[in-house]
């Protein structure tokens, strides 16, 4: 008959094959769910807006983020990384993105939130391009699964404008 080594090898091969098949099925099943996230960001205040000595402009904002990302969570979701970015155009660059705030959502229970905060990271433009400039606030998210590929998407909110004068 077969030796002990042959039998152990056959069992391990079967186990790894079944595990790989389960991972593929788990990854493919996430494609069947259609998330429907919602988000709204309000700029409550421009705390200060100044020109630095080297010529760069810097802004501090107070804003409110209301989001419902619960539909992102399936049985295969490990966590969701979320960040808010300001996006605007300048003569040198068609798209400038500055990350203002970020967070990790560990579970579905934490995926519906209302945050009132200031920007966590500095909002600096290299040059004098921000005065009176229109900008968008975009909430980006990256869904990190337990198995399979990572999924990313965003919601863009338009209609924001920088102050015309330094404060």
LOKOLFI-899014 format. One record per residue (C-alpha): residue in one letter; x, y, z. Coordinates in steps of 0.001 Angstrom, whole numbers, padded with zeros to 6 digits, always signed. Layout:
BEGIN
AXYZ...
//
This chain:
BEGIN
X+000000+000000+000000X+001109+003650+000512X+003620+004829+003050X+002854+007182+005942X+004698+010048+004190X+002577+009636+001077X-000657+009707+003115X+000402+012846+005065X+001350+014543+001788X-002048+013697+000267X-003899+015059+003341X-001885+018289+003387X-002402+018808-000344X-006143+018275+000052X-006278+020678+003023X-004377+023449+001211X-006520+022989-001903X-009762+023254+000097X-008442+026328+001964X-007439+028028-001316X-010849+027259-002825X-012601+028742+000221X-010492+031915-000076X-011399+032281-003762X-015102+031814-002999X-014897+034360-000155X-013191+036880-002414X-015688+036390-005235X-018688+036623-002903X-017712+040206-002014X-018296+041181-005641X-021984+040347-005206X-022586+043003-002532X-023270+046538-003757X-022338+049102-001084X-024324+052326-000773X-022277+054667+001436X-023296+058227+002202X-021278+061161+003479X-021581+064886+004036X-018865+067353+005021X-019532+070885+006235X-016790+073479+006611X-017758+075259+009814X-014897+077751+010070X-011608+078854+008580X-009617+079101+011830X-006734+080871+010137X-005443+081461+006651X-001938+082841+006352X+001049+083253+004084X+004244+081754+005493X+007618+083481+005284X+008789+081188+002442X+005739+082104+000344X+003523+079063+000983X-000068+079465+002104X-001478+077489+005025X-005088+076967+006118X-006659+075566+009269X-010275+074408+008960X-012947+073265+011358X-015328+070825+009721X-018019+068296+010466X-018033+064862+008805X-021229+062816+008840X-020888+059422+007172X-022642+056082+006999X-020240+053444+005662X-021977+050424+007220X-022786+048950+003806X-019027+048510+003239X-018885+045800+005870X-019503+042218+004813X-018440+039041+006555X-015102+039334+004666X-014280+042931+005713X-011439+043317+008183X-011463+047129+008437X-012009+050298+006413X-009432+053080+006121X-011072+056488+005548X-009516+059850+004746X-010746+063320+003833X-008807+065214+001156X-009048+068747-000185X-008682+068812-003973X-008073+071875-006122X-006426+073043-009349X-003458+075377-009792X-001716+076690-012919X+001103+074147-012413X-001016+071108-011482X-004429+070030-012712X-005033+068137-009440X-003663+068926-005994X-004716+066665-003126X-004073+067447+000522X-005066+064934+003191X-006861+066700+006042X-008085+063875+008280X-007984+060073+008395X-009205+057196+010500X-009568+053422+010674X-013034+051936+011095X-012598+048521+012743X-016206+047275+012620X-019690+047899+011283X-020757+049347+014637X-018257+052213+014201X-019043+052819+010506X-021799+055371+011125X-020206+058453+012632X-020398+062202+013134X-017083+063948+013769X-016541+067626+014568X-012819+068381+014243X-010054+070506+012760X-007711+069253+010075X-005379+066607+011490X-002684+067332+008890X-001386+070682+007675X-003127+072167+004646X-000248+073914+002885X-000015+075006-000750X+003432+075537-002267X+002829+078978-003663X+000129+081601-003465X-002663+079663-005118X-005334+079366-002424X-006832+082858-001944X-010412+082780-003239X-009822+079341-004771X-012654+076863-005191X-011930+073406-003792X-013628+070046-003308X-013649+067876-000218X-013465+064189-001066X-014021+061340+001368X-011922+058368+000237X-012102+054841+001659X-010176+051614+001245X-011968+048415+002242X-009423+045909+003560X-010772+042360+003295X-009755+039312+005293X-009001+037627+001972X-008995+038926-001594X-008222+042252-003166X-008608+045661-001552X-011440+047888-002794X-011270+051715-002911X-013820+054390-003758X-014731+057976-002862X-017465+060581-002576X-016632+064096-003799X-018404+067138-002371X-018071+070372-004345X-018779+074045-003807X-016250+075129-001192X-014227+078348-001509X-011163+079673+000309X-011263+083155+001883X-010107+086030-000309X-007999+087596+002458X-005480+086247+004971X-006687+085942+008572
//
